[in-house]
């Protein structure tokens, strides 16, 4: 049986959260990147 430490769970949570956040940011971005950077 494999046991994980709390830091292992934290690391996985941070990675998953970053991926989900990046995906949502790309999907709901109101303008293309070049236009956003020019603001």
N, C-alpha and C positions, 0 to 999 in steps of 0.2 A: 504494500500500500504506500502510495506516494503522499508525502505531506509537504505543503507549501508554507512558507513563512508569510507573515503579514506583509513584509516588504515585497514579496513576490506577487501577492494579490494587488498591492498598491501599484506596482509597476505595470501589471497587465491592465489595470483600470485606467491609468494615465495614458497608455498607448491606445487603448480602445477609445477613450474619450477624445484624444487628439485626432484620431482617424475620423470619428463620427463628426466632430466639429469642423474639420477641413472639408469633408464631403458636403455637409449642410451649407457651409459658407460658399462653396462653389455653386451649389444648386440654387441658392436664394440670392446670389449676388445681383444687384439691380442693374449693373452696367458691366460691359467688358472691362478687363483689367487695365488696358491702356487708358481708357476714359477715367477710371477710378484713380489711377496714379497721377493723372494730370490735374486732378482737383487739388 
